[in-house]
Amino acid sequence: MKIYTKIILDKNNNIIEEKYFNYSGPMSYAGIHYDFKSTRGAKAMEKQAKREKKLAERKKKREAKMGNQNKEEDKTIPISETITLDHLTRNNK
């Protein structure tokens, strides 16, 4: 039985180049064996998803930590109040 390792076809499905070896053994050993290149895309997507998940957790944790501080540091002037020169020159508020 021929086990093909490389087949190159033209646009009309004519064989341009073929590489194969003869095999005589159990078919379970003649199956497709995946290598690094064939699974590279899936691994990259998993790695990117893991990285994004980790960054989202960090961001959520940071926002929770900073959220308490931001509420205390609200230094905006209410809309109903008129802005005066005193508001602009005070350093403590």
MDTraj code that builds the backbone (N, CA, C; nanometers):
import mdtraj as md
import numpy as np

residues = "MET LYS ILE TYR THR LYS ILE ILE LEU ASP LYS ASN ASN ASN ILE ILE GLU GLU LYS TYR PHE ASN TYR SER GLY PRO MET SER TYR ALA GLY ILE HIS TYR ASP PHE LYS SER THR ARG GLY ALA LYS ALA MET GLU LYS GLN ALA LYS ARG GLU LYS LYS LEU ALA GLU ARG LYS LYS LYS ARG GLU ALA LYS MET GLY ASN GLN ASN LYS GLU GLU ASP LYS THR ILE PRO ILE SER GLU THR ILE THR LEU ASP HIS LEU THR ARG ASN ASN LYS".split()
xyz = np.array([
    [0.0846, -0.1164, 0.0000],
    [0.0000, 0.0000, 0.0000],
    [0.0899, 0.1238, 0.0000],
    [0.0515, 0.2248, -0.0751],
    [0.1279, 0.3492, -0.0819],
    [0.0802, 0.4435, 0.0287],
    [0.1738, 0.5001, 0.0999],
    [0.1454, 0.6059, 0.1970],
    [0.2106, 0.7321, 0.1411],
    [0.1259, 0.8279, 0.1027],
    [0.1750, 0.9506, 0.0411],
    [0.2210, 1.0489, 0.1489],
    [0.3358, 1.1081, 0.1270],
    [0.3858, 1.2123, 0.2156],
    [0.3766, 1.3497, 0.1511],
    [0.3707, 1.3519, 0.0174],
    [0.3610, 1.4796, -0.0536],
    [0.2984, 1.4548, -0.1905],
    [0.1965, 1.5330, -0.2231],
    [0.1352, 1.5270, -0.3559],
    [0.1158, 1.6700, -0.4023],
    [0.1630, 1.7028, -0.5212],
    [0.1428, 1.8348, -0.5803],
    [0.0620, 1.8158, -0.7070],
    [-0.0515, 1.8863, -0.7131],
    [-0.1414, 1.8784, -0.8278],
    [-0.1477, 2.0141, -0.8958],
    [-0.1761, 2.0133, -1.0272],
    [-0.1999, 2.1395, -1.0955],
    [-0.3486, 2.1715, -1.0876],
    [-0.3917, 2.2786, -1.1555],
    [-0.5313, 2.3213, -1.1453],
    [-0.6296, 2.2221, -1.2074],
    [-0.5818, 2.1321, -1.2931],
    [-0.6683, 2.0304, -1.3537],
    [-0.6581, 1.8952, -1.2814],
    [-0.6037, 1.8958, -1.1619],
    [-0.5849, 1.7763, -1.0800],
    [-0.4918, 1.6723, -1.1440],
    [-0.3974, 1.7172, -1.2227],
    [-0.2936, 1.6293, -1.2751],
    [-0.1770, 1.6292, -1.1775],
    [-0.1207, 1.5144, -1.1524],
    [-0.0125, 1.5024, -1.0567],
    [0.1163, 1.5603, -1.1151],
    [0.1732, 1.6564, -1.0440],
    [0.3011, 1.7155, -1.0837],
    [0.4142, 1.6449, -1.0099],
    [0.3962, 1.6254, -0.8805],
    [0.4997, 1.5596, -0.8009],
    [0.4321, 1.4777, -0.6917],
    [0.4890, 1.3608, -0.6632],
    [0.4367, 1.2778, -0.5548],
    [0.5517, 1.2095, -0.4829],
    [0.5386, 1.2062, -0.3506],
    [0.6357, 1.1339, -0.2697],
    [0.5571, 1.0375, -0.1827],
    [0.6019, 0.9132, -0.1790],
    [0.5311, 0.8121, -0.1011],
    [0.6283, 0.7035, -0.0596],
    [0.5806, 0.6167, 0.0298],
    [0.6559, 0.4971, 0.0649],
    [0.5578, 0.3810, 0.0759],
    [0.6077, 0.2638, 0.0527],
    [0.5247, 0.1443, 0.0618],
    [0.5165, 0.0998, 0.2069],
    [0.3957, 0.0630, 0.2496],
    [0.3725, 0.0242, 0.3879],
    [0.2937, -0.1055, 0.3907],
    [0.3365, -0.1978, 0.4716],
    [0.2617, -0.3213, 0.4899],
    [0.2587, -0.3510, 0.6396],
    [0.1523, -0.3087, 0.7032],
    [0.1370, -0.3271, 0.8469],
    [-0.0038, -0.2892, 0.8882],
    [-0.0310, -0.2852, 1.0165],
    [-0.1646, -0.2495, 1.0642],
    [-0.2016, -0.1066, 1.0242],
    [-0.3256, -0.0851, 0.9855],
    [-0.3704, 0.0468, 0.9404],
    [-0.3720, 0.1491, 1.0539],
    [-0.3853, 0.1041, 1.1776],
    [-0.3887, 0.1987, 1.2892],
    [-0.2577, 0.2743, 1.3037],
    [-0.1479, 0.2158, 1.2573],
    [-0.0193, 0.2831, 1.2633],
    [0.0053, 0.3729, 1.1420],
    [-0.0801, 0.3664, 1.0430],
    [-0.0599, 0.4434, 0.9204],
    [-0.1444, 0.5704, 0.9178],
    [-0.2050, 0.6096, 1.0303],
    [-0.2935, 0.7260, 1.0348],
    [-0.2181, 0.8574, 1.0279],
    [-0.2936, 0.9651, 1.0368],
    [-0.2368, 1.0993, 1.0321],
    [-0.1730, 1.1289, 1.1672],
    [-0.0516, 1.1762, 1.1649],
    [0.0179, 1.2157, 1.2863],
    [0.0392, 1.3658, 1.2796],
    [-0.0170, 1.4345, 1.3761],
    [-0.0081, 1.5803, 1.3760],
    [0.1274, 1.6238, 1.4280],
    [0.1790, 1.7285, 1.3682],
    [0.3044, 1.7845, 1.4142],
    [0.2788, 1.9264, 1.4661],
    [0.3820, 1.9948, 1.5036],
    [0.3688, 2.1274, 1.5618],
    [0.3036, 2.2262, 1.4661],
    [0.3419, 2.2212, 1.3390],
    [0.2894, 2.3178, 1.2428],
    [0.1393, 2.3030, 1.2210],
    [0.0886, 2.1807, 1.2255],
    [-0.0534, 2.1609, 1.1981],
    [-0.1417, 2.2088, 1.3123],
    [-0.0899, 2.2181, 1.4335],
    [-0.1695, 2.2629, 1.5475],
    [-0.1276, 2.4009, 1.5969],
    [-0.0406, 2.4665, 1.5233],
    [0.0110, 2.5964, 1.5664],
    [-0.0987, 2.7014, 1.5792],
    [-0.1908, 2.7068, 1.4842],
    [-0.2975, 2.8069, 1.4880],
    [-0.3885, 2.7909, 1.6082],
    [-0.4279, 2.6684, 1.6356],
    [-0.5162, 2.6425, 1.7501],
    [-0.4462, 2.6758, 1.8815],
    [-0.3194, 2.6401, 1.8917],
    [-0.2446, 2.6703, 2.0133],
    [-0.2289, 2.8204, 2.0319],
    [-0.2068, 2.8926, 1.9232],
    [-0.1918, 3.0380, 1.9316],
    [-0.3221, 3.1030, 1.9775],
    [-0.4356, 3.0544, 1.9259],
    [-0.5646, 3.1105, 1.9680],
    [-0.5920, 3.0808, 2.1153],
    [-0.5598, 2.9606, 2.1608],
    [-0.5782, 2.9269, 2.3019],
    [-0.4902, 3.0144, 2.3909],
    [-0.3674, 3.0355, 2.3473],
    [-0.2746, 3.1182, 2.4241],
    [-0.3234, 3.2629, 2.4312],
    [-0.3744, 3.3152, 2.3189],
    [-0.4262, 3.4519, 2.3151],
    [-0.5489, 3.4653, 2.4048],
    [-0.6385, 3.3657, 2.4025],
    [-0.7576, 3.3688, 2.4874],
    [-0.7184, 3.3654, 2.6345],
    [-0.6200, 3.2840, 2.6680],
    [-0.5728, 3.2751, 2.8062],
    [-0.5127, 3.4081, 2.8500],
    [-0.4338, 3.4699, 2.7613],
    [-0.3718, 3.5987, 2.7920],
    [-0.4780, 3.7063, 2.8135],
    [-0.5797, 3.7099, 2.7259],
    [-0.6859, 3.8096, 2.7387],
    [-0.7676, 3.7884, 2.8656],
    [-0.7923, 3.6630, 2.9008],
    [-0.8655, 3.6323, 3.0235],
    [-0.7884, 3.6806, 3.1457],
    [-0.6570, 3.6560, 3.1453],
    [-0.5725, 3.6979, 3.2561],
    [-0.5696, 3.8508, 3.2670],
    [-0.5583, 3.9197, 3.1534],
    [-0.5575, 4.0657, 3.1543],
    [-0.6909, 4.1218, 3.2027],
    [-0.8019, 4.0577, 3.1621],
    [-0.9333, 4.1026, 3.2063],
    [-0.9484, 4.0860, 3.3576],
    [-0.8971, 3.9754, 3.4108],
    [-0.9030, 3.9553, 3.5560],
    [-0.8201, 4.0602, 3.6288],
    [-0.7011, 4.0894, 3.5766],
    [-0.6172, 4.1923, 3.6381],
    [-0.6862, 4.3288, 3.6338],
    [-0.7452, 4.3617, 3.5193],
    [-0.8128, 4.4901, 3.5036],
    [-0.9311, 4.5009, 3.5995],
    [-1.0069, 4.3922, 3.6116],
    [-1.1221, 4.3905, 3.7018],
    [-1.0768, 4.4100, 3.8461],
    [-0.9685, 4.3411, 3.8836],
    [-0.9152, 4.3522, 4.0188],
    [-0.8648, 4.4942, 4.0446],
    [-0.7945, 4.5518, 3.9478],
    [-0.7413, 4.6874, 3.9608],
    [-0.8540, 4.7895, 3.9719],
    [-0.9587, 4.7727, 3.8901],
    [-1.0721, 4.8651, 3.8959],
    [-1.1449, 4.8551, 4.0286],
    [-1.1566, 4.7343, 4.0817],
    [-1.2208, 4.7176, 4.2115],
    [-1.1387, 4.7852, 4.3206],
    [-1.0072, 4.7736, 4.3098],
    [-0.9186, 4.8348, 4.4078],
    [-0.9201, 4.9869, 4.3953],
    [-0.9165, 5.0371, 4.2721],
    [-0.9127, 5.1811, 4.2480],
    [-1.0512, 5.2451, 4.2600],
    [-1.1559, 5.1660, 4.2472],
    [-1.2919, 5.2196, 4.2538],
    [-1.3210, 5.2844, 4.3866],
    [-1.2738, 5.2276, 4.4953],
    [-1.2954, 5.2843, 4.6283],
    [-1.2203, 5.4158, 4.6433],
    [-1.1021, 5.4265, 4.5881],
    [-1.0227, 5.5478, 4.5979],
    [-1.0805, 5.6581, 4.5104],
    [-1.1320, 5.6235, 4.3930],
    [-1.1857, 5.7236, 4.3020],
    [-1.3098, 5.7907, 4.3585],
    [-1.3890, 5.7197, 4.4355],
    [-1.5100, 5.7783, 4.4930],
    [-1.4753, 5.8842, 4.5966],
    [-1.3650, 5.8633, 4.6701],
    [-1.3232, 5.9582, 4.7717],
    [-1.2577, 6.0814, 4.7103],
    [-1.1986, 6.0706, 4.5947],
    [-1.1222, 6.1784, 4.5337],
    [-1.2024, 6.2589, 4.4310],
    [-1.3315, 6.2627, 4.4428],
    [-1.4137, 6.3359, 4.3469],
    [-1.3977, 6.4853, 4.3717],
    [-1.3234, 6.5541, 4.2838],
    [-1.2917, 6.6952, 4.3012],
    [-1.3644, 6.7844, 4.2007],
    [-1.4668, 6.7354, 4.1391],
    [-1.5380, 6.8168, 4.0405],
    [-1.6283, 6.9177, 4.1094],
    [-1.6475, 7.0270, 4.0423],
    [-1.7354, 7.1319, 4.0941],
    [-1.8764, 7.1033, 4.0435],
    [-1.9756, 7.1032, 4.1308],
    [-2.1132, 7.0777, 4.0865],
    [-2.1600, 7.1814, 3.9848],
    [-2.2493, 7.1424, 3.8975],
    [-2.2979, 7.2311, 3.7913],
    [-2.3729, 7.3508, 3.8488],
    [-2.4407, 7.3318, 3.9588],
    [-2.5200, 7.4402, 4.0177],
    [-2.4334, 7.5495, 4.0803],
    [-2.3060, 7.5231, 4.1027],
    [-2.2175, 7.6205, 4.1668],
    [-2.1424, 7.7005, 4.0619],
    [-2.1270, 7.8281, 4.0865],
    [-2.0557, 7.9163, 3.9957],
    [-1.9058, 7.9055, 4.0212],
    [-1.8297, 7.8975, 3.9131],
    [-1.6844, 7.8880, 3.9264],
    [-1.6295, 8.0277, 3.9511],
    [-1.5518, 8.0399, 4.0575],
    [-1.4936, 8.1698, 4.0919],
    [-1.3423, 8.1591, 4.0850],
    [-1.2763, 8.2736, 4.1047],
    [-1.1312, 8.2776, 4.1051],
    [-1.0753, 8.1957, 4.2213],
    [-1.1502, 8.1916, 4.3289],
    [-1.1085, 8.1138, 4.4447],
    [-1.1002, 7.9641, 4.4110],
    [-1.1949, 7.9137, 4.3308],
    [-1.1931, 7.7720, 4.2884],
    [-1.0678, 7.7426, 4.2054],
    [-1.0278, 7.8347, 4.1234],
    [-0.9162, 7.8119, 4.0336],
    [-0.7805, 7.8218, 4.1030],
    [-0.7720, 7.9019, 4.2085],
    [-0.6411, 7.9237, 4.2720],
    [-0.6195, 7.8376, 4.3953],
    [-0.7198, 7.7694, 4.4468],
    [-0.7012, 7.6846, 4.5653],
    [-0.6250, 7.5589, 4.5278],
    [-0.5226, 7.5267, 4.6021],
    [-0.4419, 7.4070, 4.5750],
    [-0.4926, 7.2855, 4.6484],
    [-0.5631, 7.3035, 4.7596],
    [-0.6024, 7.1896, 4.8404],
    [-0.7275, 7.1197, 4.7889],
    [-0.7975, 7.1758, 4.6964],
    [-0.9187, 7.1095, 4.6455],
    [-0.9127, 7.0901, 4.4960],
])
top = md.Topology()
chain = top.add_chain()
for i, resn in enumerate(residues, 1):
    res = top.add_residue(resn, chain, resSeq=i)
    for name in ("N", "CA", "C"):
        top.add_atom(name, md.element.get_by_symbol(name[0]), res)
traj = md.Trajectory(xyz[None], top)
